[in-house]
Amino acid sequence: MVVCGDDGLAHRLAAELRGVYGEQVTLVVPPNERTARPPVVGRARSASAALFDRVVSAAVGRGGNGSGSGSGAGSGSGPAARPTARPPATATSTGGTGSTADGGTGGGAERVLEAAEITESVLAEAGVERAAALALVFDDDETNIRAALTARRINPRLRLVLRLYNRRLGQHIEELLDQAAALVTGDGEGGTDASTTVLSDADTAAPALAATAVAGTSKVVQTEGLLLRAVERPTAGTGLCTLALLSPPGADPEGGGDQESRLLPDEDEVRQAAGRPAVVLEQVSSAGGGESAAPGRGGVPPLASLFSPRLRWSLAGMVACVVALAVALWVVTGMHPLSAFYLTLLDLFAIDNPAIGASLGRQILQLLSGLVGLLLLPVLLAAVLEALGTFRTASALRKPPRGLGGHVVLLGLGKIGTRVLTRLRELNIPVVCVESDPEARGLATARRLRVPVVLGDVTQEGVLESAKIHRAYALLAVTSADTTNLEAVLYARNVRPDLRVVLRLYDDDFATAVYRTLRAAYPHALTRSRSVTHLAAPAFAGAMLGRQVLGAIAVERRVLLFAAVDVDGHPQLEGRTVRDAFRAGSWRVLALSGRADTSADHVLEKGDRVVVAATRRGLAELR
């Protein structure tokens, strides 16, 4: 396996492949001074990271002497590539059995190759010609596309996994690379090994972040023709099945033993876990209907939003007055009701038809109608001006309305924040965004969804107050700076000690320390820390191994994966019923692909394709 990237996702993915799946990995990263600290899968991260730094530094000091390929690697063509091979013992210690939260399957060796750019010579040095899969997870879409085109030319049968933020472009690139592979290999469908998968870490992590911020909302995973809805419940044993047991209230999820969360428990564990909160599978339904769209997502605002409530009540009062005057004229004069209504409108609009010689009642009603007409003019003018103002400000950022409460405050409108915002609005959850960059990519999305935005530095006093943090339901801090997220959460907790907070932190050790401290300081408030690379890496690793990871659900500090698996060739599944194919702590068959009414007594046969919920260790065992 070859992994190329320039941020934490590349290191996390390499550690996932090595530590969980036992694969041989070549990691291509920028030169050492531009390389972020590599997160390691496992509990002893600090020692492993320090060891990694020492190994890389020593290798660079030796002049980039590679292993096995000779001393002339990377010389004379393009940017210099400096290979640094980890000793087998070092690689095994960082990715060995038992080092992951879900368990591991053994550790594979990892080779580190440093290169300023991904050129054809660098890919050749990384062994792309002989590799089974290549993951390109640079933060820049163009860099990934250029490298993918080069890699496909070097090895047409290579399985490619690309990280792209642009969804539409990703679909076109996926089709293009698959067609190129099909032409070279002669396989009309491109072949399984030569497949191309385009993923986005933002799309993978956003549903989990959004669901964590809002209690009671469904954690929705869209699979092959199915919608799987999971929800947190205060007690286990409800729903279709229990996917995970959460830590007891007030317990430390990292404490181990009975206090630790349990993925895919069996029936005995569920019965013994009375009173513990759980994540249960609530519904398996067809994905044809889709979810209801958020209101106001079109280009034209809805009619009700053109006029304020006060103006709508004024118009309603004027209509009631006109009807009352017409009824009174009908009663006083005895004329036909339509004629009475017509004469009332004439008087209302001051059309010359004086009631000379008419009865006193008719004359009084005419004067009252004229007075109501005078009152109607400013109301109509206000309606016109307000409607014009609404259309004029439809392209501008909205401010949080007065009296807003029960909303989610979202900090940061970058790649992750934009996807989280879209997800929250799909769930019809009120949101107020805070962004310091007036050119942020997510502002256009917020403007289109008519979401209030506060422009300002969240670390400055008064910015969170402008977002109505004192009346908010939850705070979701997903900026790219760990210190900014932490400072915002600490300040918000001072304002509202019981506020539900979810913060995105890059470093896992730092995230664990922050989580434990906040949980101890505010035991009655929900606190969650999430790493985007931790949520996204399993999907990228599954795609490199030919597994279609359809989604992931964060369960405290662990991840539960949803994947599509062919029954053929899996003795753990083939010939067994759906009920018997369940292995506690590893995987559970939820449904047949495209069938929402799968029976527990259905016998899995060759040709069936099933949707499974699995731990990372369980998905590795299914290989």
KETOR-508247 format. One line per 5 residues: number of its first residue (from 1); their letters; for each residue y, z, x of C-alpha. Coordinates in pm, 1 decimal. Each point is the difference from the previous one (the first is absolute). Example, Ala and Ser with C-alpha at 12.3 -4.5 7.8 and 13.67 -1.06 7.14 Angstrom:
BEGIN
1 = AS = -450.0,780.0,1230.0 ~ 344.0,-66.0,137.0
# end
This chain:
BEGIN
1 = MVVCG = 0.0,0.0,0.0 ~ 350.4,-89.1,123.7 ~ 306.7,182.5,-133.5 ~ 354.7,-113.8,83.6 ~ 304.2,199.6,-105.4
6 = DDGLA = 313.2,183.1,103.8 ~ 4.4,319.3,-207.4 ~ -216.8,285.2,-121.9 ~ -210.9,-216.9,-231.0 ~ -153.6,-184.3,297.6
11 = HRLAA = -105.3,323.4,171.0 ~ -122.4,149.6,-327.0 ~ -201.8,-313.1,-80.6 ~ -158.3,-8.6,345.9 ~ -91.2,367.7,-30.0
16 = ELRGV = -145.4,-63.9,-346.1 ~ -219.2,-284.9,122.6 ~ -113.8,193.2,305.2 ~ -37.8,349.3,-145.1 ~ -131.7,-72.0,-350.1
21 = YGEQV = -185.6,-330.4,39.8 ~ -101.0,20.0,368.9 ~ 143.2,-344.1,84.0 ~ 98.8,-133.5,341.7 ~ 377.8,-43.7,-17.5
26 = TLVVP = 257.4,-180.5,210.2 ~ 350.2,126.3,-76.4 ~ 293.3,-225.8,92.7 ~ 332.8,183.4,3.9 ~ 345.5,-52.0,154.8
31 = PNERT = 62.9,138.7,350.0 ~ -22.3,374.8,40.7 ~ 370.4,76.0,-33.5 ~ 3.4,-164.1,-344.6 ~ -326.7,148.9,-124.2
36 = ARPPV = 8.6,277.8,-257.3 ~ -219.6,304.8,40.4 ~ -347.0,-100.2,-124.3 ~ -126.5,204.2,-293.5 ~ -367.9,87.8,45.5
41 = VGRAR = -249.3,42.7,-281.6 ~ -123.7,354.6,28.8 ~ 105.7,360.6,23.7 ~ 56.6,21.1,376.1 ~ 282.5,-251.2,-6.9
46 = SASAA = 235.3,157.2,251.2 ~ -252.7,7.8,287.0 ~ -124.4,-349.8,-82.1 ~ 352.3,-142.0,-9.1 ~ 85.8,163.1,331.7
51 = LFDRV = -319.2,-138.2,152.3 ~ 89.4,-345.1,-131.7 ~ 343.5,18.5,162.3 ~ -148.1,107.9,333.4 ~ -257.7,-281.6,-6.1
56 = VSAAV = 257.4,-267.6,-82.8 ~ 248.0,130.6,257.2 ~ -267.0,8.6,269.3 ~ -110.7,-351.6,-84.0 ~ 357.2,-130.6,13.4
61 = GRGGN = 45.7,174.2,332.8 ~ -305.3,-181.3,135.2 ~ 164.0,-331.3,-85.2 ~ -190.0,-79.0,-318.2 ~ -347.2,-35.8,147.0
66 = GSGSG = -218.2,-106.9,-293.0 ~ -367.3,51.5,-50.9 ~ -248.7,-282.4,13.0 ~ 238.3,-296.8,-6.2 ~ 118.5,-1.3,361.2
71 = SGAGS = 337.5,69.2,155.0 ~ 167.8,-321.8,-94.1 ~ 37.3,80.5,-368.7 ~ 323.0,-114.4,-154.5 ~ 148.6,-141.2,321.7
76 = GSGPA = 207.4,-311.9,-0.5 ~ 44.8,-58.6,-373.1 ~ 256.6,159.1,-226.3 ~ 61.5,373.7,-16.7 ~ -213.2,211.1,226.3
81 = ARPTA = -294.9,168.5,-170.7 ~ -112.1,326.0,154.0 ~ -351.1,98.2,-109.6 ~ -95.6,366.3,25.1 ~ -358.6,81.5,-83.1
86 = RPPAT = -85.8,346.5,-120.3 ~ -309.2,154.2,156.3 ~ -287.0,28.4,-249.8 ~ 11.3,378.1,9.5 ~ 369.7,2.7,-84.4
91 = ATSTG = -43.0,-237.9,-291.4 ~ -296.4,193.2,-130.2 ~ 189.8,327.5,9.1 ~ 285.9,-141.8,-205.4 ~ -217.9,-165.4,-258.2
96 = GTGST = -329.5,183.0,4.9 ~ -210.5,133.3,-281.9 ~ 153.1,288.5,-185.5 ~ 357.5,-68.2,104.1 ~ 114.6,-141.1,-333.1
101 = ADGGT = 79.8,177.4,-320.8 ~ -270.6,-191.0,-183.4 ~ -246.6,-5.0,284.0 ~ -68.0,-280.7,243.3 ~ -278.2,-233.8,100.7
106 = GGGAE = 42.3,15.7,373.0 ~ 269.7,-113.6,239.0 ~ 46.3,-344.7,148.2 ~ 185.2,-81.8,321.5 ~ 362.1,-109.9,-17.4
111 = RVLEA = 176.3,-233.4,238.6 ~ 381.5,2.1,9.4 ~ 187.0,-317.5,89.8 ~ 378.1,9.8,44.3 ~ 202.1,-314.6,-68.2
116 = AEITE = 363.9,-60.3,-87.8 ~ -89.7,-296.5,-225.3 ~ -316.4,-125.2,-167.2 ~ -63.9,-333.8,167.7 ~ -312.2,-212.2,25.8
121 = SVLAE = -77.9,140.7,345.0 ~ 34.9,357.7,-126.3 ~ -234.2,-67.8,-291.9 ~ -249.8,-162.0,237.0 ~ 18.0,302.5,229.3
126 = AGVER = -61.9,225.1,-301.0 ~ -322.5,-188.0,-69.0 ~ 94.3,-170.4,-327.7 ~ -245.3,-283.8,73.7 ~ -290.4,246.0,-23.3
131 = AAALA = 148.2,249.4,-245.9 ~ -128.4,53.5,-351.3 ~ 340.1,85.9,-148.2 ~ 367.5,12.2,93.8 ~ 263.5,220.0,-166.0
136 = LVFDD = 367.9,-90.0,44.5 ~ 203.0,298.0,-115.6 ~ 341.4,-48.9,160.2 ~ 294.7,113.0,-207.6 ~ 147.2,-352.4,10.8
141 = DETNI = -156.7,-255.8,-236.2 ~ 89.3,-299.4,218.3 ~ -172.2,150.4,305.7 ~ -319.8,51.7,-198.6 ~ 3.4,-354.5,-141.2
146 = RAALT = 56.0,-165.1,338.3 ~ -279.4,203.3,157.6 ~ -233.7,-77.4,-291.7 ~ 51.9,-375.1,35.0 ~ -72.6,23.2,372.5
151 = ARRIN = -309.2,216.1,-52.3 ~ -140.1,-232.9,-265.3 ~ 31.2,-289.1,245.0 ~ -181.2,197.2,273.1 ~ -282.2,121.5,-226.2
156 = PRLRL = -35.8,-174.0,-338.0 ~ -277.5,241.1,-107.0 ~ 206.9,312.0,63.2 ~ 57.9,241.9,-286.3 ~ 377.7,51.2,-23.1
161 = VLRLY = 185.9,294.5,-152.4 ~ 379.5,-32.3,-18.7 ~ 266.8,250.8,-87.3 ~ 272.9,-175.4,-200.1 ~ 269.0,151.6,-219.2
166 = NRRLG = 84.2,-328.1,-178.6 ~ -267.8,-32.1,-269.7 ~ 62.7,-362.2,-96.0 ~ 9.2,-117.2,359.2 ~ -318.3,198.2,65.1
171 = QHIEE = -187.5,-188.9,-272.3 ~ 100.3,-336.3,147.7 ~ -86.7,103.0,356.0 ~ -339.0,129.8,-114.9 ~ -82.9,-332.5,-168.1
176 = LLDQA = 125.9,-199.3,299.2 ~ -207.2,189.2,257.0 ~ -313.0,-11.9,-216.1 ~ 39.1,-376.8,-45.5 ~ 42.9,-43.8,376.0
181 = AALVT = -318.7,197.9,61.9 ~ -189.0,-202.1,-261.6 ~ 98.8,-331.8,160.2 ~ -117.5,107.8,345.3 ~ -320.0,179.1,-101.4
186 = GDGEG = -97.5,-253.8,-266.4 ~ -41.9,274.8,-260.6 ~ 164.3,-97.6,-324.9 ~ 82.7,360.9,-82.5 ~ 116.6,103.0,343.0
191 = GTDAS = -297.6,224.2,69.5 ~ -23.7,372.0,-31.9 ~ 58.6,66.3,370.1 ~ 302.3,-230.6,11.6 ~ 175.4,163.1,-290.9
196 = TTVLS = 368.0,94.7,7.3 ~ 129.6,313.8,-165.7 ~ 369.0,77.5,-41.2 ~ 88.7,364.2,-63.3 ~ 316.3,205.8,-19.4
201 = DADTA = 12.5,361.1,107.8 ~ 283.8,50.3,-248.0 ~ -206.9,-128.8,-293.2 ~ -297.5,212.7,104.6 ~ 193.6,324.3,36.9
206 = APALA = 255.6,-32.1,-282.4 ~ -234.3,80.5,-293.2 ~ -125.5,314.5,171.9 ~ 353.0,115.2,82.7 ~ 125.2,-66.4,-351.7
211 = ATAVA = -295.7,174.3,-163.9 ~ 41.3,302.6,226.0 ~ 364.0,41.7,-98.4 ~ -68.2,15.6,-373.0 ~ -248.6,245.1,-148.1
216 = GTSKV = -220.6,-125.8,-277.7 ~ 50.7,-369.3,72.0 ~ -305.8,-214.2,49.4 ~ -99.9,-111.4,346.8 ~ -70.2,-363.6,-87.8
221 = VQTEG = -215.7,-224.3,219.0 ~ -30.4,-364.0,-107.1 ~ -336.0,-141.3,99.2 ~ -176.3,-328.2,-72.3 ~ 84.5,-35.7,-367.3
226 = LLLRA = 8.4,376.8,-57.7 ~ 257.7,277.7,-14.5 ~ -123.1,337.5,126.3 ~ 214.9,293.8,-107.0 ~ -37.7,335.1,171.9
231 = VERPT = 205.0,309.6,-76.8 ~ 30.4,356.0,128.7 ~ -133.5,255.9,-246.3 ~ 26.0,380.9,18.1 ~ -379.2,34.6,-33.3
236 = AGTGL = -295.3,-209.8,115.4 ~ -267.1,-146.7,-224.6 ~ 224.1,-206.8,-229.8 ~ 35.2,-377.7,-14.2 ~ -267.1,-256.2,82.2
241 = CTLAL = -82.5,158.5,336.1 ~ 154.2,230.5,260.1 ~ 126.2,-188.6,303.8 ~ 125.4,297.7,200.2 ~ 36.1,376.7,-12.9
246 = LSPPG = 339.4,122.5,116.9 ~ 73.1,322.3,183.3 ~ 33.5,309.7,-221.5 ~ 357.9,96.1,-93.4 ~ 165.8,182.2,287.3
251 = ADPEG = -268.8,-96.7,252.7 ~ 56.8,-191.1,322.9 ~ -163.2,-346.4,-25.6 ~ -36.6,-2.2,379.5 ~ -168.8,339.0,5.3
256 = GGDQE = -352.8,-142.2,-10.3 ~ -305.4,137.7,-177.8 ~ 13.7,41.9,-375.7 ~ 379.6,-30.6,3.7 ~ -11.2,-362.5,116.1
261 = SRLLP = 19.3,-293.3,-238.2 ~ -331.9,-169.0,-75.2 ~ -31.7,-375.2,-56.6 ~ -262.3,-133.7,-242.9 ~ -170.4,331.2,-86.0
266 = DEDEV = -334.0,13.2,-180.4 ~ -59.2,163.4,-338.7 ~ -100.1,336.9,147.1 ~ 321.8,20.9,200.4 ~ 205.1,-91.2,-306.2
271 = RQAAG = -164.6,274.4,-206.0 ~ 58.2,256.6,273.2 ~ 364.4,-105.5,36.7 ~ 112.5,141.4,-333.6 ~ 375.2,52.3,3.5
276 = RPAVV = 69.8,-229.3,296.0 ~ 228.5,-300.4,-54.6 ~ -163.6,-337.3,37.7 ~ 63.5,-374.1,6.9 ~ -205.4,-160.0,-276.5
281 = LEQVS = -63.1,-360.2,-100.4 ~ 170.3,-18.5,-336.4 ~ -53.5,-359.9,-104.7 ~ -158.9,-328.7,106.4 ~ 153.1,-288.7,-194.2
286 = SAGGG = 59.2,-371.1,24.3 ~ 299.1,-104.5,206.0 ~ 95.3,-283.1,-232.7 ~ 267.0,185.7,-189.4 ~ 182.4,141.7,297.4
291 = ESAAP = 247.4,279.3,-12.8 ~ 313.4,10.6,-202.7 ~ 300.2,-119.5,190.6 ~ 292.1,224.6,58.7 ~ 293.3,-44.9,-236.5
296 = GRGGV = 292.3,-205.5,110.8 ~ -181.5,-196.5,268.2 ~ 125.6,-339.8,-110.5 ~ 316.1,-172.1,112.0 ~ 180.3,63.2,-334.9
301 = PPLAS = 47.6,365.6,-94.6 ~ -137.6,109.0,-339.4 ~ 234.5,-0.2,-300.9 ~ 2.4,378.1,-28.0 ~ 133.6,30.2,357.2
306 = LFSPR = 308.0,-214.1,-76.1 ~ 172.7,276.3,-197.4 ~ 21.7,371.2,63.4 ~ -144.7,243.6,-259.3 ~ 350.5,114.0,-99.4
311 = LRWSL = 107.7,-356.4,-75.3 ~ -318.5,-69.9,-195.6 ~ 65.5,306.1,-217.4 ~ 359.0,-117.0,-57.5 ~ -119.6,-340.4,-116.7
316 = AGMVA = -255.3,160.0,-228.4 ~ 271.3,222.0,-152.9 ~ 224.2,-300.2,-65.1 ~ -282.6,-185.5,-175.5 ~ -65.0,304.6,-216.3
321 = CVVAL = 367.5,13.4,-95.4 ~ -1.0,-368.0,-102.9 ~ -309.5,49.1,-216.6 ~ 151.3,310.0,-158.6 ~ 324.3,-183.7,-83.4
326 = AVALW = -189.9,-293.6,-152.8 ~ -208.4,235.0,-217.2 ~ 312.9,187.5,-108.4 ~ 173.6,-327.9,-97.0 ~ -305.9,-104.3,-200.9
331 = VVTGM = 1.6,333.8,-187.2 ~ 376.9,2.4,-65.5 ~ 43.7,-362.9,-112.4 ~ -345.6,-78.8,-138.7 ~ -8.8,-336.8,177.2
336 = HPLSA = -311.8,-153.8,148.8 ~ -119.2,183.1,318.7 ~ 26.9,-317.0,212.7 ~ 355.5,-57.9,-119.9 ~ 86.2,360.7,75.6
341 = FYLTL = -137.2,-33.7,352.3 ~ 189.4,-328.9,47.9 ~ 333.0,146.6,-110.7 ~ -56.5,303.0,223.5 ~ -42.1,-227.0,301.8
346 = LDLFA = 316.5,-192.1,-95.3 ~ 193.4,325.3,-9.4 ~ -166.0,117.6,320.2 ~ 109.8,-307.1,196.4 ~ 347.5,1.0,-160.6
351 = IDNPA = -49.4,-335.3,-171.2 ~ 285.6,-40.2,-252.6 ~ -130.8,85.6,-344.7 ~ 222.8,283.5,-126.3 ~ -127.3,197.1,-297.2
356 = IGASL = 323.0,-36.4,-200.7 ~ -49.6,88.6,-364.0 ~ -346.1,144.6,72.8 ~ -101.8,351.7,-84.3 ~ 108.7,296.4,209.4
361 = GRQIL = -350.0,49.1,134.9 ~ -14.7,-358.5,120.7 ~ 334.3,31.2,175.3 ~ -102.3,323.9,174.8 ~ -325.0,-154.8,117.8
366 = QLLSG = 190.5,-298.7,138.6 ~ 223.6,229.4,203.3 ~ -302.8,191.3,129.7 ~ -170.6,-327.5,93.3 ~ 305.2,-111.2,197.1
371 = LVGLL = 2.6,333.6,182.6 ~ -367.2,-35.0,90.9 ~ 73.1,-352.0,124.7 ~ 266.7,134.8,233.8 ~ -250.8,254.1,133.7
376 = LLPVL = -261.7,-271.8,46.2 ~ 213.1,-208.7,236.9 ~ -11.2,240.0,300.1 ~ -371.5,56.1,-55.7 ~ -67.6,-374.1,16.6
381 = LAAVL = 220.7,-32.1,310.7 ~ -186.2,286.1,169.2 ~ -331.8,-165.9,-83.5 ~ 108.7,-328.1,159.8 ~ 133.6,167.0,314.2
386 = EALGT = -306.6,218.7,37.6 ~ -235.5,-295.6,-38.2 ~ 194.2,-197.1,262.0 ~ -5.3,299.7,231.9 ~ -376.4,35.6,-41.7
391 = FRTAS = -60.4,-360.8,98.3 ~ 242.8,32.3,291.5 ~ -170.7,312.3,136.8 ~ -355.5,-127.5,-60.4 ~ 2.0,-128.6,359.1
396 = ALRKP = 151.4,320.7,139.1 ~ -170.3,326.7,88.0 ~ -8.3,255.2,-276.3 ~ 102.9,361.7,44.2 ~ -212.0,288.6,-130.2
401 = PRGLG = 109.2,67.1,-358.7 ~ 129.7,338.1,-105.1 ~ -262.9,227.2,-149.6 ~ -287.7,-170.8,180.6 ~ -300.5,227.2,58.4
406 = GHVVL = -376.7,-6.8,50.8 ~ 23.8,-295.4,236.0 ~ -141.3,-77.7,345.4 ~ 242.2,-15.3,294.2 ~ -118.4,-269.2,243.2
411 = LGLGK = 139.4,10.2,354.1 ~ -13.5,-328.7,188.4 ~ -17.9,-359.0,-123.8 ~ -176.6,-166.2,291.6 ~ -338.4,-170.4,-21.4
416 = IGTRV = -183.8,306.5,-125.6 ~ 281.2,128.1,-221.8 ~ 39.5,-335.1,-174.2 ~ -368.5,-16.3,-90.8 ~ 2.2,363.7,-115.1
421 = LTRLR = 306.1,-67.5,-216.3 ~ -170.6,-296.0,-165.2 ~ -310.2,208.0,-64.8 ~ 195.8,287.4,-154.5 ~ 186.1,-234.9,-233.5
426 = ELNIP = -329.0,-161.1,-104.5 ~ -99.4,349.7,-113.1 ~ 331.1,28.2,-192.7 ~ 110.4,297.3,212.8 ~ 378.3,53.3,37.6
431 = VVCVE = 110.3,-31.8,362.7 ~ 317.8,59.5,199.5 ~ 2.5,-156.5,347.2 ~ 187.2,118.2,308.6 ~ 59.5,-249.1,282.6
436 = SDPEA = 231.4,12.8,301.5 ~ -10.9,-371.6,88.3 ~ 206.9,-219.7,-234.9 ~ -205.1,-300.3,117.1 ~ -344.1,155.3,-62.5
441 = RGLAT = -263.1,-239.8,-135.5 ~ -75.8,222.4,-298.7 ~ 351.9,-4.0,-146.4 ~ -61.6,-339.1,-161.0 ~ -312.3,138.5,-167.8
446 = ARRLR = 190.0,308.0,-120.1 ~ 275.4,-222.3,-139.1 ~ -252.4,-219.4,-181.1 ~ -179.7,300.5,-148.7 ~ 337.3,162.0,-91.6
451 = VPVVL = -86.2,315.3,191.4 ~ 286.9,234.6,98.3 ~ 70.0,6.9,374.7 ~ 201.8,243.2,211.1 ~ 122.7,-157.9,324.8
456 = GDVTQ = 37.2,260.2,272.1 ~ -168.2,193.2,278.2 ~ -241.7,243.8,-157.5 ~ 67.0,248.5,280.0 ~ 366.3,25.5,-106.9
461 = EGVLE = 100.6,268.5,-245.6 ~ 43.7,-114.6,-356.9 ~ -221.5,-311.6,12.7 ~ -306.9,161.3,-156.7 ~ 224.6,173.7,-252.9
466 = SAKIH = 129.8,-344.4,-102.7 ~ -361.7,-98.1,-67.7 ~ -29.9,300.5,-239.0 ~ -256.2,172.6,220.7 ~ 52.9,329.5,-184.5
471 = RAYAL = -136.1,-159.0,-319.1 ~ -262.6,-226.2,161.9 ~ -372.0,28.8,-57.5 ~ -108.9,-111.3,348.1 ~ 134.4,-112.8,336.8
476 = LAVTS = -171.0,-286.0,183.7 ~ 125.5,-38.6,359.8 ~ -127.3,-326.1,154.0 ~ 264.6,-91.6,256.2 ~ -115.3,-117.5,342.2
481 = ADTTN = 131.1,315.4,175.7 ~ -219.1,310.4,-12.1 ~ 291.4,234.1,67.8 ~ 205.2,-151.0,-282.7 ~ -285.9,43.9,-244.7
486 = LEAVL = -57.5,358.7,111.2 ~ 369.3,92.5,-12.6 ~ 34.2,-143.7,-350.5 ~ -306.5,189.5,-122.2 ~ 117.6,330.9,148.2
491 = YARNV = 345.9,-39.4,-150.9 ~ -145.2,-94.1,-339.3 ~ -228.9,303.6,7.8 ~ 305.2,221.4,55.9 ~ 156.2,-148.0,-311.7
496 = RPDLR = -321.2,2.6,-204.4 ~ -277.6,220.2,144.5 ~ -247.9,-125.6,-261.9 ~ 72.8,-369.6,60.6 ~ -302.0,-227.1,49.7
501 = VVLRL = 41.7,-177.6,335.7 ~ -189.5,-281.9,171.1 ~ 106.3,-103.2,350.0 ~ -111.1,-280.0,225.7 ~ -63.2,111.3,357.8
506 = YDDDF = -120.0,-220.8,283.9 ~ -173.7,256.2,220.2 ~ -308.4,161.2,-152.2 ~ 25.9,321.7,203.8 ~ 361.8,37.7,-102.3
511 = ATAVY = -87.5,-78.4,-362.6 ~ -271.0,266.6,-5.2 ~ 231.2,263.2,148.1 ~ 277.8,-83.5,-246.4 ~ -240.7,0.2,-291.6
516 = RTLRA = -142.3,340.9,84.9 ~ 342.1,153.7,59.3 ~ 151.3,-130.6,-323.9 ~ -307.2,99.4,-195.4 ~ 18.1,354.2,139.5
521 = AYPHA = 376.1,29.9,-55.8 ~ -9.5,-142.9,-354.0 ~ -347.9,83.6,-136.3 ~ 93.0,-79.4,-360.7 ~ 138.5,-347.6,69.3
526 = LTRSR = -202.7,-311.9,69.7 ~ 39.3,-142.7,350.5 ~ -165.7,-316.4,129.9 ~ 37.4,-177.5,334.4 ~ -124.1,-356.2,29.6
531 = SVTHL = -44.0,-240.9,290.6 ~ 23.4,-367.4,-93.9 ~ -223.5,-101.3,290.6 ~ -257.1,259.3,-109.3 ~ -4.4,-150.6,-350.7
536 = AAPAF = 2.1,-365.2,110.5 ~ -235.8,-1.8,301.2 ~ -327.0,25.5,-201.4 ~ 85.9,-315.0,-196.0 ~ 74.0,-196.6,318.0
541 = AGAML = -317.6,129.0,165.8 ~ -208.9,-92.6,-304.0 ~ 144.5,-351.6,-2.3 ~ -87.5,-45.9,369.8 ~ -358.2,101.0,-77.5
546 = GRQVL = -27.3,-240.1,-292.7 ~ 40.7,272.3,-261.4 ~ 250.2,-53.0,-277.2 ~ 177.9,335.0,-24.1 ~ 176.0,-21.6,-333.3
551 = GAIAV = 205.4,315.6,20.3 ~ 22.4,357.4,118.6 ~ 83.7,336.2,-156.3 ~ 143.0,282.3,205.8 ~ -186.4,326.5,-61.3
556 = ERRVL = 209.3,262.9,173.7 ~ -43.6,-86.0,371.9 ~ -293.7,-239.0,-56.1 ~ -46.2,-350.8,-140.1 ~ -243.1,-128.9,-263.2
561 = LFAAV = -61.7,-375.8,20.5 ~ -88.4,-250.2,-272.3 ~ -190.6,-306.7,120.6 ~ -196.9,-295.4,-134.2 ~ -354.3,-19.8,141.7
566 = DVDGH = -275.2,-258.5,-50.0 ~ -328.6,170.1,-92.6 ~ -207.8,-256.4,189.4 ~ -106.9,137.3,337.8 ~ 78.7,364.6,-75.8
571 = PQLEG = -320.7,201.6,-49.4 ~ 214.7,297.9,-104.4 ~ 106.1,-203.3,-307.0 ~ -250.8,-278.3,-73.7 ~ -272.8,93.6,-250.6
576 = RTVRD = 165.3,328.8,-94.4 ~ 180.7,96.4,-317.2 ~ 373.0,65.8,9.0 ~ -76.5,371.2,-36.3 ~ -258.8,6.0,282.4
581 = AFRAG = 218.3,-202.2,235.8 ~ 246.9,290.2,20.6 ~ 10.0,189.3,331.6 ~ 209.6,315.7,-9.4 ~ 277.0,5.8,257.8
586 = SWRVL = -49.8,-367.7,89.2 ~ 23.6,-246.8,-290.5 ~ -29.2,-38.4,-375.7 ~ -47.7,-323.9,-195.7 ~ 270.2,-11.2,-266.6
591 = ALSGR = -59.8,-335.5,-167.9 ~ -130.2,-350.2,40.1 ~ 267.0,-247.6,99.3 ~ 179.0,-123.8,-312.3 ~ -194.8,227.8,-239.8
596 = ADTSA = 172.0,308.6,-138.7 ~ -303.8,118.5,-201.1 ~ -252.3,45.7,281.6 ~ -285.5,230.1,-102.4 ~ -121.0,276.6,231.9
601 = DHVLE = -357.8,-126.8,-59.2 ~ 78.8,-356.7,107.4 ~ -228.7,-110.1,285.1 ~ 193.6,-160.1,285.2 ~ -153.2,-332.9,99.4
606 = KGDRV = 52.6,-272.0,254.1 ~ 311.8,-196.4,-93.1 ~ 181.9,297.7,-149.4 ~ 339.0,96.6,138.4 ~ 109.0,358.3,-57.0
611 = VVAAT = 320.5,199.2,33.0 ~ -61.0,321.3,191.3 ~ 207.1,306.3,82.0 ~ -81.7,101.0,356.6 ~ 109.4,217.7,284.8
616 = RRGLA = 71.3,-165.0,331.4 ~ -334.1,123.6,133.4 ~ -177.8,-121.0,-312.7 ~ 153.3,-347.4,24.5 ~ -113.2,-16.2,361.9
621 = ELR = -356.2,95.2,-100.0 ~ -7.9,-275.9,-261.7 ~ 27.3,-250.4,285.5
# end
